[in-house]
């Protein structure tokens, strides 16, 4: 099953454009806090969305529900699973935008 997961992650990573947006949906069940992460992009001018991740936010004792923890979870998931990197630019036009790492 791990092999299938890696193949799907690679296919999604290849399909994503250099720049794309993220949509987040968070919820709680008992004491667990989760976030679903969707990519939003427009290949050939047609809007597409895809589920990138759905997982608990807090996995380690030092983690909390802060913006920093959310950012770290997103950055780690994108780099590990989809070979994408969070943009370090934080002007109004780039908030929530991501890009492929420079070669």
ABEGO torsion letter per residue (X at the ends): XAAAAAAAAAAAAAABBABBBBBBBBBBBEABBBBBBBBBBBBGGBBBBBBABBBBABABAABBABAAAAAAAAAAAAAAAAGBBBBABABAAABGBBBBBBX
